[in-house]
Amino acid sequence: MGFPTRFEDANLVTSAPGRIDFLNTHQDYKGLPVVPVAINLRTYIAILEPRENFVFESLNLKEEGKPYRDEFEPAYPDQKEKGWCGNYLRAVVTAIEDYLGRPFEEGFHAVIYSEVPIGSGLASSAALEVALAKALDAYFNLHIPRAELAEICFRAENIYMEIPCGRLDQYSSTFGGAILLYPRPPVRVEELPLKNVDFVVVDSGIRHSVADIHPRRQGEINEGLRQLMESADVPQALKEKLGYSFDEPLWEEIEYPELQPYLGMISETAAKRITFTVLMNKLTMDAVSLIKSGAPDLPQRLGEIVNKQHELLRDLYEVSLPELEKIRDAMLDAGAYGVKISGAGMGGSLVAVTPSEEEVKRRIVKAAIKTGARKGWSVKVDEGARVDYRREGLRYNL
Protein backbone atom coordinates (compact mmCIF):
# COMPACT_ATOMS: atom_id res chain seq x y z
CA MET A 1 0.00 0.00 0.00
CA GLY A 2 1.29 3.43 -0.88
CA PHE A 3 2.37 5.68 -3.74
CA PRO A 4 3.47 3.51 -6.71
CA THR A 5 7.11 4.11 -7.67
CA ARG A 6 6.18 3.30 -11.28
CA PHE A 7 4.47 6.73 -11.42
CA GLU A 8 7.66 8.69 -10.81
CA ASP A 9 7.65 10.19 -14.35
CA ALA A 10 4.08 11.50 -14.10
CA ASN A 11 3.07 15.14 -14.31
CA LEU A 12 0.18 14.69 -11.89
CA VAL A 13 -0.92 11.86 -9.60
CA THR A 14 -4.24 11.71 -7.76
CA SER A 15 -5.78 8.99 -5.65
CA ALA A 16 -8.95 8.03 -3.83
CA PRO A 17 -9.59 5.37 -1.18
CA GLY A 18 -11.73 2.28 -1.16
CA ARG A 19 -14.15 1.97 1.71
CA ILE A 20 -15.70 -0.49 4.06
CA ASP A 21 -19.48 -0.41 4.08
CA PHE A 22 -19.52 -0.31 7.85
CA LEU A 23 -23.07 0.34 9.07
CA ASN A 24 -26.52 0.30 7.43
CA THR A 25 -25.56 -1.76 4.38
CA HIS A 26 -28.18 -1.78 1.60
CA GLN A 27 -29.82 1.35 2.96
CA ASP A 28 -28.34 4.35 1.12
CA TYR A 29 -30.45 3.81 -2.00
CA LYS A 30 -33.51 4.02 0.28
CA GLY A 31 -32.46 7.45 1.52
CA LEU A 32 -31.40 6.23 4.97
CA PRO A 33 -28.22 7.46 6.70
CA VAL A 34 -25.20 5.19 6.35
CA VAL A 35 -21.73 4.97 7.89
CA PRO A 36 -18.92 4.20 5.44
CA VAL A 37 -15.25 4.24 6.43
CA ALA A 38 -12.51 5.11 3.94
CA ILE A 39 -9.51 2.79 4.18
CA ASN A 40 -5.88 2.88 3.10
CA LEU A 41 -6.35 0.79 -0.02
CA ARG A 42 -6.31 3.38 -2.81
CA THR A 43 -6.71 3.79 -6.55
CA TYR A 44 -4.12 6.00 -8.26
CA ILE A 45 -4.31 7.84 -11.57
CA ALA A 46 -1.11 9.23 -13.07
CA ILE A 47 -1.32 11.74 -15.93
CA LEU A 48 1.71 11.32 -18.16
CA GLU A 49 1.24 13.82 -20.99
CA PRO A 50 -1.37 15.86 -22.91
CA ARG A 51 -3.16 14.11 -25.78
CA GLU A 52 -5.81 15.01 -28.33
CA ASN A 53 -8.01 12.25 -26.88
CA PHE A 54 -8.28 10.69 -23.45
CA VAL A 55 -6.14 7.54 -23.25
CA PHE A 56 -6.26 5.33 -20.15
CA GLU A 57 -4.29 2.20 -19.38
CA SER A 58 -4.93 -0.02 -16.36
CA LEU A 59 -1.76 -1.59 -14.98
CA ASN A 60 -3.83 -4.10 -12.99
CA LEU A 61 -5.76 -5.35 -16.02
CA LYS A 62 -2.57 -5.47 -18.06
CA GLU A 63 -0.91 -7.67 -15.44
CA GLU A 64 -3.97 -9.98 -15.55
CA GLY A 65 -3.79 -10.30 -19.34
CA LYS A 66 -7.16 -8.59 -19.85
CA PRO A 67 -8.09 -5.67 -22.17
CA TYR A 68 -6.55 -2.73 -20.36
CA ARG A 69 -6.64 0.29 -22.70
CA ASP A 70 -9.42 2.70 -23.58
CA GLU A 71 -9.25 5.75 -25.84
CA PHE A 72 -12.05 8.18 -26.59
CA GLU A 73 -12.63 11.71 -27.80
CA PRO A 74 -12.94 14.31 -25.05
CA ALA A 75 -16.40 15.68 -25.85
CA TYR A 76 -19.25 13.70 -24.22
CA PRO A 77 -17.94 10.17 -24.85
CA ASP A 78 -20.48 7.40 -25.43
CA GLN A 79 -20.74 4.29 -23.28
CA LYS A 80 -19.48 1.08 -24.88
CA GLU A 81 -20.93 -2.39 -24.41
CA LYS A 82 -22.04 -3.39 -20.91
CA GLY A 83 -19.14 -4.61 -18.79
CA TRP A 84 -16.44 -2.53 -20.47
CA CYS A 85 -14.22 -1.17 -17.68
CA GLY A 86 -13.63 2.09 -19.53
CA ASN A 87 -17.30 2.99 -19.16
CA TYR A 88 -16.63 4.30 -15.65
CA LEU A 89 -14.02 6.68 -17.04
CA ARG A 90 -16.25 7.80 -19.90
CA ALA A 91 -19.13 8.40 -17.50
CA VAL A 92 -17.03 10.60 -15.19
CA VAL A 93 -15.78 12.71 -18.10
CA THR A 94 -19.34 13.19 -19.37
CA ALA A 95 -20.70 13.98 -15.89
CA ILE A 96 -18.07 16.68 -15.32
CA GLU A 97 -18.71 18.15 -18.77
CA ASP A 98 -22.42 18.35 -18.02
CA TYR A 99 -21.59 19.98 -14.68
CA LEU A 100 -19.38 22.56 -16.43
CA GLY A 101 -21.82 23.05 -19.31
CA ARG A 102 -19.06 22.59 -21.87
CA PRO A 103 -16.85 19.77 -23.17
CA PHE A 104 -13.13 19.32 -22.67
CA GLU A 105 -11.21 20.42 -25.74
CA GLU A 106 -8.41 17.92 -25.30
CA GLY A 107 -7.50 14.94 -23.17
CA PHE A 108 -4.44 13.31 -21.67
CA HIS A 109 -2.66 9.98 -21.42
CA ALA A 110 -2.99 8.41 -17.97
CA VAL A 111 -2.24 5.11 -16.29
CA ILE A 112 -4.25 3.57 -13.46
CA TYR A 113 -3.11 1.41 -10.60
CA SER A 114 -5.43 0.18 -7.86
CA GLU A 115 -4.91 -1.51 -4.51
CA VAL A 116 -8.69 -2.01 -4.20
CA PRO A 117 -9.71 -5.49 -5.43
CA ILE A 118 -12.34 -5.33 -8.18
CA GLY A 119 -15.75 -6.71 -7.21
CA SER A 120 -14.71 -7.25 -3.59
CA GLY A 121 -17.30 -5.01 -1.92
CA LEU A 122 -14.72 -2.30 -1.16
CA ALA A 123 -16.01 0.23 -3.73
CA SER A 124 -13.37 -0.27 -6.41
CA SER A 125 -15.55 1.47 -9.00
CA ALA A 126 -16.14 4.52 -6.80
CA ALA A 127 -12.42 4.80 -5.98
CA LEU A 128 -11.73 4.81 -9.73
CA GLU A 129 -14.43 7.39 -10.43
CA VAL A 130 -13.33 9.71 -7.64
CA ALA A 131 -9.62 9.40 -8.44
CA LEU A 132 -10.37 10.37 -12.05
CA ALA A 133 -12.67 13.23 -11.07
CA LYS A 134 -9.92 14.54 -8.78
CA ALA A 135 -7.40 14.20 -11.63
CA LEU A 136 -9.62 16.13 -14.05
CA ASP A 137 -10.30 18.76 -11.40
CA ALA A 138 -6.61 19.23 -10.59
CA TYR A 139 -5.27 19.00 -14.16
CA PHE A 140 -7.76 21.43 -15.67
CA ASN A 141 -7.89 23.70 -12.58
CA LEU A 142 -11.65 23.35 -12.20
CA HIS A 143 -11.82 23.96 -8.41
CA ILE A 144 -14.91 21.79 -7.95
CA PRO A 145 -16.07 21.73 -4.29
CA ARG A 146 -15.71 18.41 -2.54
CA ALA A 147 -19.42 17.70 -2.12
CA GLU A 148 -20.09 18.51 -5.77
CA LEU A 149 -17.24 16.25 -6.86
CA ALA A 150 -18.84 13.39 -4.92
CA GLU A 151 -22.24 14.09 -6.46
CA ILE A 152 -20.73 14.18 -9.96
CA CYS A 153 -19.24 10.72 -9.41
CA PHE A 154 -22.56 9.40 -8.09
CA ARG A 155 -24.33 10.73 -11.18
CA ALA A 156 -21.68 9.18 -13.42
CA GLU A 157 -22.47 5.68 -12.15
CA ASN A 158 -26.16 6.04 -11.30
CA ILE A 159 -27.36 8.07 -14.28
CA TYR A 160 -24.83 7.76 -17.09
CA MET A 161 -24.04 4.08 -16.48
CA GLU A 162 -27.58 3.32 -15.24
CA ILE A 163 -26.33 1.28 -12.28
CA PRO A 164 -28.88 1.57 -9.43
CA CYS A 165 -26.35 2.50 -6.76
CA GLY A 166 -26.71 4.92 -3.86
CA ARG A 167 -24.35 7.72 -2.85
CA LEU A 168 -22.45 5.83 -0.14
CA ASP A 169 -19.39 4.82 -2.15
CA GLN A 170 -18.67 8.05 -3.98
CA TYR A 171 -19.12 10.28 -0.93
CA SER A 172 -17.00 8.02 1.26
CA SER A 173 -14.17 7.95 -1.27
CA THR A 174 -14.33 11.72 -1.78
CA PHE A 175 -14.59 12.82 1.87
CA GLY A 176 -12.55 10.05 3.51
CA GLY A 177 -12.51 9.20 7.21
CA ALA A 178 -15.62 7.82 8.89
CA ILE A 179 -18.75 9.72 7.99
CA LEU A 180 -22.45 9.66 8.70
CA LEU A 181 -23.95 10.23 5.28
CA TYR A 182 -27.53 11.39 4.85
CA PRO A 183 -28.01 10.52 1.16
CA ARG A 184 -31.50 11.91 0.63
CA PRO A 185 -31.16 15.33 -1.03
CA PRO A 186 -30.13 17.77 0.25
CA VAL A 187 -27.23 15.43 1.03
CA ARG A 188 -25.48 15.97 4.37
CA VAL A 189 -22.16 14.62 5.66
CA GLU A 190 -21.16 14.43 9.32
CA GLU A 191 -17.68 13.34 10.38
CA LEU A 192 -17.48 10.65 13.08
CA PRO A 193 -14.61 10.06 15.56
CA LEU A 194 -13.66 6.50 14.66
CA LYS A 195 -9.89 6.69 14.25
CA ASN A 196 -9.12 4.51 17.27
CA VAL A 197 -11.14 1.51 16.09
CA ASP A 198 -9.19 -1.30 14.39
CA PHE A 199 -10.42 -3.16 11.31
CA VAL A 200 -9.53 -6.25 9.33
CA VAL A 201 -10.90 -6.71 5.83
CA VAL A 202 -10.79 -10.00 3.94
CA ASP A 203 -11.61 -10.57 0.30
CA SER A 204 -13.61 -13.78 -0.05
CA GLY A 205 -12.59 -14.09 -3.71
CA ILE A 206 -16.26 -14.60 -4.64
CA ARG A 207 -17.26 -12.02 -7.22
CA HIS A 208 -20.67 -10.40 -7.49
CA SER A 209 -22.50 -7.73 -9.46
CA VAL A 210 -24.36 -4.92 -7.70
CA ALA A 211 -26.43 -4.56 -10.87
CA ASP A 212 -27.90 -8.02 -10.15
CA ILE A 213 -28.51 -7.63 -6.40
CA HIS A 214 -29.90 -4.14 -5.92
CA PRO A 215 -32.76 -4.18 -8.47
CA ARG A 216 -34.03 -7.53 -7.16
CA ARG A 217 -34.19 -6.38 -3.55
CA GLN A 218 -35.69 -3.04 -4.55
CA GLY A 219 -38.41 -4.82 -6.51
CA GLU A 220 -39.23 -7.07 -3.56
CA ILE A 221 -39.63 -4.04 -1.29
CA ASN A 222 -41.81 -2.32 -3.89
CA GLU A 223 -44.08 -5.36 -4.01
CA GLY A 224 -44.60 -5.27 -0.25
CA LEU A 225 -45.16 -1.52 -0.18
CA ARG A 226 -47.81 -1.78 -2.89
CA GLN A 227 -49.64 -4.45 -0.92
CA LEU A 228 -49.56 -2.33 2.23
CA MET A 229 -50.66 0.83 0.45
CA GLU A 230 -53.58 -0.92 -1.26
CA SER A 231 -54.83 -2.64 1.89
CA ALA A 232 -57.86 -1.16 3.64
CA ASP A 233 -56.60 -2.56 6.95
CA VAL A 234 -53.43 -0.45 7.12
CA PRO A 235 -54.03 2.83 9.02
CA GLN A 236 -53.81 6.04 7.04
CA ALA A 237 -51.25 7.41 9.50
CA LEU A 238 -48.88 4.57 8.59
CA LYS A 239 -49.60 4.87 4.86
CA GLU A 240 -48.52 8.51 5.03
CA LYS A 241 -45.06 7.29 6.06
CA LEU A 242 -44.94 4.62 3.35
CA GLY A 243 -45.19 4.84 -0.43
CA TYR A 244 -45.03 2.66 -3.52
CA SER A 245 -41.28 2.71 -4.20
CA PHE A 246 -38.35 1.67 -1.96
CA ASP A 247 -37.02 5.25 -1.84
CA GLU A 248 -40.32 6.95 -0.98
CA PRO A 249 -41.06 5.91 2.64
CA LEU A 250 -39.99 7.98 5.62
CA TRP A 251 -38.14 4.92 6.88
CA GLU A 252 -36.44 6.75 9.74
CA GLU A 253 -39.85 7.69 11.20
CA ILE A 254 -41.24 4.14 11.14
CA GLU A 255 -40.99 2.04 14.30
CA TYR A 256 -41.11 -1.73 13.94
CA PRO A 257 -43.98 -2.21 16.47
CA GLU A 258 -46.31 -0.01 14.40
CA LEU A 259 -45.45 -1.93 11.22
CA GLN A 260 -45.29 -5.49 12.53
CA PRO A 261 -49.08 -6.17 12.81
CA TYR A 262 -49.51 -5.71 9.04
CA LEU A 263 -46.50 -7.65 7.72
CA GLY A 264 -48.49 -10.90 7.70
CA MET A 265 -50.67 -9.41 4.96
CA ILE A 266 -47.84 -9.29 2.43
CA SER A 267 -45.53 -11.92 0.94
CA GLU A 268 -42.96 -13.47 3.27
CA THR A 269 -40.10 -12.23 1.10
CA ALA A 270 -41.36 -8.65 1.04
CA ALA A 271 -41.97 -8.75 4.80
CA LYS A 272 -38.36 -9.81 5.38
CA ARG A 273 -36.98 -6.99 3.22
CA ILE A 274 -39.11 -4.32 4.89
CA THR A 275 -38.37 -5.62 8.40
CA PHE A 276 -34.68 -5.59 7.57
CA THR A 277 -34.86 -1.96 6.50
CA VAL A 278 -36.43 -0.76 9.76
CA LEU A 279 -34.35 -2.88 12.17
CA MET A 280 -31.06 -2.22 10.37
CA ASN A 281 -31.57 1.51 10.62
CA LYS A 282 -32.38 1.32 14.34
CA LEU A 283 -29.13 -0.56 15.01
CA THR A 284 -27.17 2.02 13.02
CA MET A 285 -28.55 4.94 14.99
CA ASP A 286 -27.67 3.08 18.21
CA ALA A 287 -24.11 2.64 16.91
CA VAL A 288 -23.78 6.31 15.93
CA SER A 289 -24.81 7.38 19.44
CA LEU A 290 -22.25 4.96 20.84
CA ILE A 291 -19.48 6.32 18.59
CA LYS A 292 -20.24 9.90 19.58
CA SER A 293 -20.22 8.96 23.27
CA GLY A 294 -16.56 7.92 23.13
CA ALA A 295 -17.23 4.85 25.27
CA PRO A 296 -14.00 3.21 26.50
CA ASP A 297 -15.24 -0.22 25.38
CA LEU A 298 -16.33 1.12 21.99
CA PRO A 299 -14.74 -1.63 19.82
CA GLN A 300 -16.38 -4.45 21.77
CA ARG A 301 -19.81 -2.80 21.76
CA LEU A 302 -19.54 -1.90 18.07
CA GLY A 303 -18.63 -5.52 17.41
CA GLU A 304 -21.92 -6.64 18.96
CA ILE A 305 -23.87 -4.29 16.66
CA VAL A 306 -21.84 -5.39 13.63
CA ASN A 307 -22.75 -9.02 14.36
CA LYS A 308 -26.44 -8.15 14.64
CA GLN A 309 -26.30 -6.25 11.34
CA HIS A 310 -24.70 -9.20 9.60
CA GLU A 311 -27.41 -11.50 10.92
CA LEU A 312 -30.05 -9.19 9.43
CA LEU A 313 -28.20 -9.19 6.10
CA ARG A 314 -28.01 -12.97 6.19
CA ASP A 315 -31.47 -13.85 7.47
CA LEU A 316 -33.75 -11.05 6.26
CA TYR A 317 -31.97 -9.68 3.17
CA GLU A 318 -30.46 -13.03 2.18
CA VAL A 319 -27.24 -11.70 0.67
CA SER A 320 -24.82 -14.07 2.38
CA LEU A 321 -23.50 -17.44 1.21
CA PRO A 322 -22.34 -20.59 3.05
CA GLU A 323 -18.77 -19.82 1.99
CA LEU A 324 -18.99 -16.36 3.56
CA GLU A 325 -20.44 -17.76 6.76
CA LYS A 326 -17.59 -20.24 7.05
CA ILE A 327 -15.01 -17.46 6.71
CA ARG A 328 -16.91 -15.24 9.15
CA ASP A 329 -17.11 -17.97 11.79
CA ALA A 330 -13.36 -18.51 11.54
CA MET A 331 -12.69 -14.79 11.99
CA LEU A 332 -14.88 -14.65 15.08
CA ASP A 333 -13.22 -17.74 16.52
CA ALA A 334 -9.82 -16.10 15.92
CA GLY A 335 -10.72 -13.13 18.10
CA ALA A 336 -12.73 -10.59 16.06
CA TYR A 337 -15.31 -8.64 18.07
CA GLY A 338 -17.75 -8.54 15.16
CA VAL A 339 -17.78 -9.44 11.46
CA LYS A 340 -20.19 -8.47 8.68
CA ILE A 341 -20.51 -8.25 4.93
CA SER A 342 -19.05 -5.09 3.40
CA GLY A 343 -20.92 -4.17 0.25
CA ALA A 344 -23.83 -5.70 -1.61
CA GLY A 345 -23.12 -9.26 -0.50
CA MET A 346 -23.34 -12.60 -2.34
CA GLY A 347 -19.56 -12.54 -2.26
CA GLY A 348 -17.10 -9.70 -1.94
CA SER A 349 -15.51 -8.79 1.37
CA LEU A 350 -16.09 -9.15 5.09
CA VAL A 351 -15.10 -6.44 7.58
CA ALA A 352 -14.20 -7.14 11.20
CA VAL A 353 -13.92 -4.91 14.24
CA THR A 354 -10.89 -6.26 16.08
CA PRO A 355 -8.64 -5.84 19.11
CA SER A 356 -5.73 -3.49 18.51
CA GLU A 357 -2.99 -6.11 18.91
CA GLU A 358 -1.26 -6.82 15.62
CA GLU A 359 -0.81 -10.46 16.55
CA VAL A 360 -4.58 -10.89 16.90
CA LYS A 361 -5.25 -9.14 13.58
CA ARG A 362 -2.74 -11.39 11.82
CA ARG A 363 -4.42 -14.42 13.38
CA ILE A 364 -7.82 -13.26 12.11
CA VAL A 365 -6.51 -12.81 8.56
CA LYS A 366 -4.76 -16.19 8.67
CA ALA A 367 -7.94 -17.92 9.86
CA ALA A 368 -9.97 -16.32 7.06
CA ILE A 369 -7.50 -17.38 4.37
CA LYS A 370 -7.32 -20.90 5.77
CA THR A 371 -11.11 -21.20 5.38
CA GLY A 372 -11.25 -19.92 1.81
CA ALA A 373 -10.65 -16.16 1.68
CA ARG A 374 -8.33 -14.95 -1.03
CA LYS A 375 -6.55 -12.18 0.84
CA GLY A 376 -6.80 -10.04 3.95
CA TRP A 377 -5.60 -6.72 5.32
CA SER A 378 -5.30 -4.90 8.59
CA VAL A 379 -6.55 -1.50 7.46
CA LYS A 380 -6.57 2.02 8.82
CA VAL A 381 -9.03 4.86 8.41
CA ASP A 382 -7.71 6.99 5.53
CA GLU A 383 -8.24 10.43 4.06
CA GLY A 384 -10.36 11.08 0.98
CA ALA A 385 -9.52 12.07 -2.59
CA ARG A 386 -6.23 13.89 -2.85
CA VAL A 387 -3.47 15.12 -5.14
CA ASP A 388 -0.44 12.94 -4.37
CA TYR A 389 1.98 14.68 -6.70
CA ARG A 390 1.98 17.66 -9.06
CA ARG A 391 5.03 18.49 -11.16
CA GLU A 392 6.30 21.93 -10.25
CA GLY A 393 5.09 24.52 -12.72
CA LEU A 394 2.27 22.36 -14.10
CA ARG A 395 -0.57 24.65 -15.07
CA TYR A 396 -3.57 24.20 -17.34
CA ASN A 397 -6.35 26.69 -17.95
CA LEU A 398 -9.51 25.28 -19.51
Secondary structure, DSSP 8 states (H G I E B T S, - for coil): ----GGGTT-SEEEEEEEEEEEESTT-GGGT--BEEEEEEEEEEEEEEEEESSEEEEEHHHHHTTS--EEEE-SSS----STT-THHHHHHHHHHHHHHHTS--S-EEEEEEEESS-TTSSS-HHHHHHHHHHHHHHHHTT----HHHHHHHHHHIIIIIS-----SHHHHHHHHBSEEEEE-SSS-EEEEE--TT-EEEEEE-S----HHHHHHHHHHHHHHHHHHHHT-TTS-HHHHTT--SSTTSS-GGG--HHHHGGGGGGS-HHHHHHHHHHHHHHHHHHHHHHHHHHT-TTHHHHHHHHHHHHHHHHHHTS----HHHHHHHHHHHHTT-SEEEEESS-SSSEEEEEE-S-HHHHHHHHHHHHHTT-SEEEEE-B-B-SEEEEE-TT-----
